[in-house]
Amino acid sequence: MTPAERLPLACWLNVLSLDAVLVAMLWQFVFLLAFCDRTPRWHESFVLAAVVWLIYVADRLLDGSRLDLSRPHLVRHRMHHQHARIWVLAWTVVLLAASSVVVVWMDAAVIRMGVLVATLVLAYGAGVHFWPGRSTVRHVFAKEVQVGVIFAAGVSLIAWLESPSVSLALACALSAILFTANCWAVAERESVADQNYDASRSGNSRRGTLATFAVSCLAGAGGFVGWLPWLMVACLLGGSSALLATACWWRRRDGGLSECSRWSASANVRRPWFDRLVPMADWSLIVSPMICWAIL
């Protein structure tokens, strides 16, 4: 009922949680091809995509349930707040579909490992949304660090079952750091409009840059001495380079003041303002795996 700009496609990918799904599927492809010399089977990709989507939507529904529309807020939280019934229905359908595929096609060993990762997800959800005095929990166990570790564990789960190694452990650690740095960059970018942002644990704004630079150096060194497959090295270097460029661009344009997902308020009308040049934060984690997928 208010004038609003049309959402760019990349912002719809974020609102619908499809950018996270795309990141998960691409990095699962990288891990399996680099360490198991094969590509993911359809049911492996489907289950991973469904689980990631279910986690992100549940997290955003909980955030949206506490949303104050009179204050600046994120578009994705507003969408989940206003259309909660539709999201819950879609969530239920996807859950049933994923459960059916798991029961019929997934190996028992993968299911057991998946239960362990699910335990980490439940612990994350409890700490972020339900734990009494959750600001203290967030300060000790930063949300972004939890997301980075869980995401790396999920995309590398099948590789661990088929080809465990020290090299795989190093790749998982570097991937977790890269995913965490991406979460830090997004959190800083959206801080002015994210009502769940905890400024007390924001820490040094340069920590993401240092972490990303460390990933680049360690990935390059690991590839040079033969500790990491070159496919993994290429994706880590590409992702960290793109993330560094994105973070520098955002800081140059005054941080979160013009991010794509901000919903700013005025006296008579609320309008979303979008940074159309970099509308999707996770693009830095998508580009290099997608290029490798297209080539191979």
C-alpha positions in Angstrom: 0.0 0.0 0.0 3.1 2.3 -0.1 5.3 3.3 -3.0 8.2 0.9 -3.2 11.0 0.1 -5.6 10.9 -3.2 -7.4 13.1 -5.8 -5.7 16.1 -6.8 -7.8 16.3 -10.4 -8.6 19.4 -10.9 -6.4 17.4 -9.5 -3.4 14.6 -12.0 -4.1 17.2 -14.8 -4.0 18.1 -13.5 -0.5 14.5 -13.0 0.6 13.6 -16.6 -0.5 16.8 -18.0 1.1 17.9 -19.3 -2.3 21.3 -17.7 -2.2 22.3 -19.8 0.8 21.0 -22.9 -1.0 23.0 -22.1 -4.1 26.2 -21.6 -2.0 25.6 -25.0 -0.2 25.1 -26.9 -3.4 28.1 -25.4 -5.2 30.5 -26.0 -2.3 29.2 -29.6 -1.9 30.1 -30.0 -5.5 33.6 -28.6 -4.9 34.3 -30.9 -1.9 33.1 -34.1 -3.6 34.9 -33.4 -6.8 38.1 -32.4 -5.1 38.3 -35.2 -2.5 36.1 -38.0 -3.8 36.6 -37.5 -7.6 32.9 -37.5 -8.3 29.9 -35.1 -8.5 27.0 -35.1 -6.1 24.1 -37.4 -6.8 20.7 -35.8 -7.2 19.4 -36.9 -3.9 22.5 -35.7 -2.1 22.1 -32.2 -3.6 18.4 -32.2 -3.0 18.6 -33.1 0.7 21.4 -30.6 1.4 19.5 -27.8 -0.4 16.2 -28.6 1.4 17.9 -28.8 4.8 19.7 -25.5 4.3 16.5 -23.8 3.1 14.6 -25.2 6.1 17.2 -23.9 8.6 17.3 -20.4 7.1 13.5 -20.1 6.8 13.0 -21.2 10.4 15.6 -18.8 11.6 14.0 -15.9 9.7 10.5 -16.8 10.8 11.7 -16.6 14.4 13.4 -13.3 13.7 10.3 -12.0 12.0 8.0 -13.0 14.9 9.8 -10.3 17.0 9.9 -7.7 14.3 8.9 -4.1 15.1 7.7 -2.6 11.8 7.9 1.0 13.1 11.7 0.7 13.2 14.1 0.2 10.2 14.3 -3.5 9.4 15.4 -6.0 6.8 13.2 -6.8 3.8 13.6 -10.6 4.4 12.4 -10.3 8.0 9.4 -8.2 6.9 8.5 -10.8 4.3 8.6 -13.6 6.8 6.6 -11.5 9.3 3.8 -10.5 7.0 3.5 -13.9 5.2 4.3 -16.2 8.0 1.4 -18.7 7.2 2.6 -19.1 3.7 6.1 -19.7 4.8 5.1 -22.2 7.4 3.0 -24.1 4.8 6.0 -24.1 2.3 8.3 -25.1 5.1 6.1 -28.1 6.0 5.9 -29.3 2.4 9.7 -29.1 1.9 10.3 -30.9 5.2 8.0 -33.8 4.1 9.7 -34.0 0.7 13.2 -34.0 2.2 12.2 -36.6 4.8 10.9 -38.9 2.1 14.1 -38.6 0.0 16.2 -39.3 3.1 14.3 -42.4 4.0 14.2 -43.8 0.5 17.6 -42.9 -1.0 20.1 -41.8 1.7 22.7 -44.2 3.2 22.4 -45.0 6.9 26.0 -43.6 7.5 25.0 -40.3 5.9 21.9 -40.1 8.1 23.9 -40.7 11.3 26.4 -38.0 10.4 23.5 -35.7 9.5 22.0 -36.2 12.9 25.3 -34.9 14.5 25.1 -31.8 12.3 21.4 -31.4 13.2 22.4 -31.4 16.8 24.7 -28.5 16.2 21.9 -26.7 14.4 19.5 -27.2 17.3 22.2 -25.9 19.7 22.6 -22.9 17.5 18.9 -22.2 17.3 18.5 -22.6 21.1 21.4 -20.3 21.8 20.4 -17.6 19.4 16.6 -17.5 19.9 15.6 -19.2 23.2 18.5 -19.2 25.6 17.9 -17.0 28.7 20.2 -14.0 28.5 21.1 -14.9 25.0 23.2 -11.7 24.5 25.8 -13.4 26.8 25.7 -16.6 24.8 26.0 -14.6 21.5 29.0 -12.8 22.9 30.8 -16.1 23.8 29.6 -18.2 20.9 29.2 -15.7 18.1 26.3 -16.4 15.7 28.5 -15.9 12.7 31.1 -18.4 13.9 28.4 -21.0 14.5 27.0 -20.5 11.1 30.4 -20.8 9.4 31.3 -24.0 11.2 27.9 -25.7 10.7 27.8 -24.7 7.0 31.3 -26.1 6.4 30.3 -29.3 8.2 27.2 -29.7 6.1 28.7 -29.2 2.7 31.7 -31.5 3.5 29.7 -34.2 5.3 29.6 -36.8 2.5 33.3 -36.2 1.7 34.1 -37.0 5.3 32.4 -40.4 5.0 34.0 -41.3 1.7 37.5 -39.8 1.9 38.5 -38.5 5.4 42.0 -37.0 5.5 44.2 -34.3 7.0 43.8 -32.4 3.7 40.0 -32.5 4.0 40.3 -31.2 7.6 42.4 -28.3 6.4 39.9 -27.5 3.6 37.0 -27.6 6.0 38.7 -25.3 8.5 39.6 -22.7 5.8 36.0 -23.0 4.4 34.6 -22.4 7.8 36.7 -19.3 8.3 35.7 -18.0 4.9 32.0 -18.6 5.6 32.4 -16.9 9.0 34.1 -13.9 7.4 31.2 -13.6 4.9 28.7 -13.7 7.8 30.7 -10.9 9.6 30.7 -8.8 6.5 26.9 -9.2 6.0 26.2 -8.5 9.7 28.2 -5.3 9.6 26.6 -4.3 6.3 23.1 -4.8 7.6 23.7 -3.5 11.2 21.7 -0.3 10.8 18.5 -2.2 9.9 18.9 -5.6 11.6 16.9 -5.4 14.8 18.6 -8.5 16.1 22.1 -7.1 15.6 24.1 -7.1 18.9 26.5 -4.1 18.8 28.2 -5.3 22.0 29.8 -8.2 20.2 30.5 -6.5 16.9 34.2 -6.4 17.8 36.8 -5.2 15.4 35.4 -4.3 12.0 38.6 -5.4 10.4 38.5 -9.0 11.7 36.7 -10.2 8.6 39.4 -8.7 6.4 42.2 -10.4 8.4 40.3 -13.7 8.4 39.8 -13.6 4.6 43.4 -12.6 4.0 44.5 -15.5 6.2 42.4 -17.9 4.1 44.0 -16.6 0.9 47.5 -17.1 2.3 46.9 -20.5 3.8 45.0 -21.8 0.7 47.8 -20.6 -1.6 50.5 -22.2 0.6 48.4 -25.4 0.9 48.1 -25.7 -2.8 51.8 -25.0 -3.4 53.1 -27.7 -1.0 50.4 -30.2 -2.1 48.2 -30.2 1.0 45.1 -29.1 -0.8 43.6 -30.1 -4.3 43.9 -27.2 -6.7 40.2 -27.1 -7.3 39.7 -26.3 -3.6 42.5 -23.8 -3.7 41.0 -22.1 -6.7 37.6 -21.8 -5.0 39.1 -20.6 -1.7 41.2 -18.0 -3.4 38.4 -16.9 -5.6 35.9 -16.6 -2.7 38.3 -14.8 -0.4 39.3 -12.3 -3.1 35.7 -11.6 -4.0 34.8 -11.1 -0.4 37.7 -8.8 0.2 36.7 -6.7 -2.8 33.1 -6.6 -1.6 34.0 -5.6 1.9 36.3 -2.8 0.7 33.5 -1.6 -1.7 31.0 -1.5 1.2 33.3 0.3 3.5 34.0 2.9 0.8 30.3 3.5 0.5 29.8 4.0 4.3 29.0 0.5 5.5 25.4 -0.5 6.0 23.8 2.9 5.2 22.8 1.8 1.6 22.5 -1.9 1.7 20.0 -3.7 -0.5 17.9 -5.1 2.4 17.4 -1.9 4.4 13.9 -0.7 4.9 14.2 3.0 5.9 11.3 4.9 7.4 10.2 8.5 6.9 7.2 10.5 8.1 4.7 9.3 5.6 6.2 6.4 3.7 8.6 3.5 4.1 10.7 2.5 1.1 13.4 0.0 0.6 16.7 1.3 -0.7 19.0 -1.0 -2.6 22.6 -1.0 -3.5 22.1 -2.3 -7.0 25.8 -2.8 -7.7 26.3 -5.4 -5.0 22.7 -6.5 -4.1 23.5 -10.0 -2.8 26.0 -10.5 0.0 26.8 -14.2 -0.8 27.8 -13.6 -4.4 31.5 -13.8 -3.3 30.9 -17.5 -2.3 29.1 -18.3 -5.5 31.3 -17.0 -8.3 34.4 -19.1 -8.1 32.6 -22.5 -7.5 30.2 -21.7 -10.3 33.1 -20.9 -12.7 34.8 -24.2 -11.7 31.5 -26.1 -12.2 31.0 -24.5 -15.7 34.6 -25.4 -16.7 34.5 -29.0 -15.4 
